[in-house]
Amino acid sequence: MSEERFGEFVLVRRHEHGHVAELVLDRPKAMNAVSTDMARSIAGACAALGEDRDVRVVVLTSSHERAFCVGADLKERNSFSDAELVRQRPVARGAYTGVLELPVPTVAAVHGFALGGGFELALACDVIVADRTAVVGLPEVSVGVIPGGGGTQLLPRRVGAARAAELIFSARRVEAAEAGELGLVDQVVEAGRDRESALELAARIAGNSPVGLRAAKRALRLGQGLDLRAGLEVEDAAWRAVAFSGDRAEGVAAFNEKRKPQWPGE
């Protein structure tokens, strides 16, 4: 396993032989509250991971025992002038869009508090694995703002407009069991097993064609919100992008020869 640090608060681990990268939120003294520096580091780490053709899956984890991420650093925000807040906004957005726009499948491993921007980082992932200690929510209206890291757009895509409205307007926190029932998270596992379970899922995903994974994610994301006819055109374009790839040829050959594929990744 190799490690690379992005700034003071973000660590990337590349797991050997598995094509899995782990993006670790590592600001434990502040329960991973996202400061300007941390937001910049998240964006930088995502840019590097997106360009790394050896990475097939990214798992978003936390180094804090009791929290995934408690959201924006409100102590820092309280010190900003209006002009400073305006200047900081693109930096903050860069962290959330960095995760959202990763071209490979992403899995969030959530335990403890995942609130506000913390839950939005998880929502930016394709799959959310949470343990039984998880508490999620978008409480921004309780401090006079709105979810600004994608929450108003990503949450209704998960749970529907009315359910998202209730959760955002009430600012309430949702514990793991209910979060699983409502679809706020995708898997609920035993306490302390969120990272392990997310990495197991990532390893299964990473065994598949890297060309296929990137194309499937592109089709899933681009097709959201389109009518069925337009969505099927997006899917067809993605199919054409992989149909004549080396991965497709290897996948078919390996299936017929009853062996494990050796993906060329092109």
N, C-alpha and C positions, 0 to 999 in steps of 0.2 A: 504494500500500500504506500502510495506517495501522498504528501500533503503540500499544499500551497496556500499561503495566507494572502488575503486581499484586504489591505488596511489592517486595523487593529481588531475588527469585530467580525470578520468573515473568514471561514476556513473551508477549503475545498479538499476533500479526500478522493483520490482515484483508486478504486478497489482493483487489485491485480486480477487479470484474466477474466473479469466479469463484465467489462465495459460499463460499469456503474460508477457514477460520480456522486459524491455526497456533498451538498452545499450546507455547511453548518453555520447557523446563527450563533455567534459566540461573543455575546456581551452580557455575561451572567450577572454582573453587579447591577445592571439595570433591567433584569428580566427580559433582555433582548429588545428593549424599547428602541425603535428605529430613529436614530439621530441622522443628521445630514451626512456625516462621515460614513455611517453604517449604510445608509441608502446608496451612497456613491459606490461603496464596496460591493454591495449586492449586485448592482448593475454591472460593475466591472467583472465580477465573477461569472455572471450569466453570459456576458459577451464572450468571454474566454471559453466557456463550456459550449456555447453554441457553435463556435468555430472548430472545436475539437472533434474530428471525424471518428475518433476512437470511442467517444462517449455515445452510448445508446439510450441510457436512462439517467435522469438526475433525481436524487432523493433529497428533499429539503428537511433538515433536522435541526434540533436545538441542543446546545450544551448545558442548558439550565435544567435542574432536576424538577422544578415545579412550574415551568412555563415554556411554552413554545415561543410566544412573542406577545407582549402586552400592547403592541401598537406603536403609534408615533410617540416620540420623546416629547411629552407635553411640558416638561421642565425647560427644555431647550426652546420649544415653541413660545413659551411665555416670555422669553427674553427678546423675541424678535420684534422689530418695528414692522409696520405694514410693508415697507419697501423690501425688507429682508425676507418676509414671508412670501412675497411675490417671487423673489429671486430663488428661494428655496424650493418652490413648487415643482419646477421641472426635474430637479434632483430627486425629490421624493417620488414623483411619477416614474422616474427611470428605474427605481427598484422594482416596482410592481409590474411594469411592462416588461422589464428584463426577465422576470420569471415567466410571465404570461406568454412571451414570444419565444421562449426556448423551443427549438425545432424538434426536440426529442421528447418522448413521454416523460412526465414528471409526477412524482409521488410525494406528498407531504406526510410526515410522521409527526403527529400532534399529541402532546400530553400537557396536562395542566392548562394554564390560561392561553387562549388564542383569541385575542380580543382586538376589535378595530382593525388597524392595519396588519396586525398579526394574523387575524383570520383571513384578511384579504390576500396575504401572501399564500396561505393555504388554498384559498379559492382560485388563485391563479394557476394552481397545479391541476393536472388531469384527474388524479385520484387522491383522496384524503383518507389516510389510515389514522384512527384515533384510539388511544387507550381509554380505560374507564375513568381516568382522572381528568379527562379533557373537559374544558368549559369554553364554549365558543360564543361569539356574538359580535354585533356591530353597534356599539353604544354611542356612536358619534353625536347623535342629536341631543344626548344628555349633557354634552359640553359645548353645544352651540354650533356644531359644524355638521357635515354629512359624511358618509363613507366616501372617501376620495381616492381610494386605491383600487377602484374597480368594483367595490361592493354593490353599488346600486345596479350594476349591469350583470355581474357574475352570479349573484345570489338568485335573482329571478330565473336565470337560465338553469339553475339547479333545482329550485323548489317551486317555481311558478310565481306570478306577479303578486297574488294576494298574500301568500305565505311570506314572501320577501318583505312586502309592505308591513305586515304585522310585526315581523322581527326587527325591521329597521326603525319603524315609528315607535315601538315600545322600548327599544334599546335594551331589551332583556338578554340575560345570559342563559345559555342552554347547556345543560349537562350532557354527558356523552350518550347516555341511553336514549334520551329524546332526540338528540342530534342525529343519531343513527336512524331513528324512526322517521324523522322529517326529511332525511336525505341531505342534511347539512354536511355529513361525513359519509364515507362509503363503506368503511369497515370499522367495527368497534372490537378491540382486542383487550386482553387482560392487562391490568396495570403494569407498566414497565416494558411492554412488548411492542410498542408502536414502532420504534426504530427497527427492531429485529424483523417485524412483520413487513414493514415497508421495504426493507432491503431484500427480503425473500421474494416479494412480489416483483421488485425491480430486476432481480436475477432471472426470474422466469421470463419477464418481458425482454430482457437483453439477449436471451437465446434466439430471438427471432431476427429476421432480416433488418439490418439498419436502414436500408433503402425503403423497405416496406413500412417500417415504423414511422419514418419521417413523412412519407407520403400519406399514410393513414391519418396521422395527426393533422397534417395540412388540410386534408379533406374534411375531417371532423370540425376543425375550427372555422374554415372558410364557409362551410355549409350551414353553420348556425344562423338562424334568422332568415334564411332564404326559403322561398317556396320550394315544394318538392321538385318541380321540373328544373329549377335553377340549381338546386342542391345536387341533383343527379348529374348535371353537366360538370359541376366541380369534382364530383367523384370520378367521372369519366376522364377528366384531365389528369387527375392523380393516377388513375389506372394506366393511362398511356405513358406516364412518366416512369413507371416501374416495369411495364410489360416487356421491354426489350433490354432490361438491365442484367448485369452479371448475377445479381442476387436471384432474380427470377429463374435464370437458367440453372444456377446451382441448386436452388430449392426444389425444382422439378426433378433434376438428376438425383439428388439425395433421396427424395421420396421414392423414386423408382428403384434405386439401389439399396434401399432400406438402411441408410446410414445417416449420421448427424451432419447437417450442412456445415460447410466451411465458407461462411459468407465473405465474398470479396468486398462488399460494402460500396458497390458502384453499379 
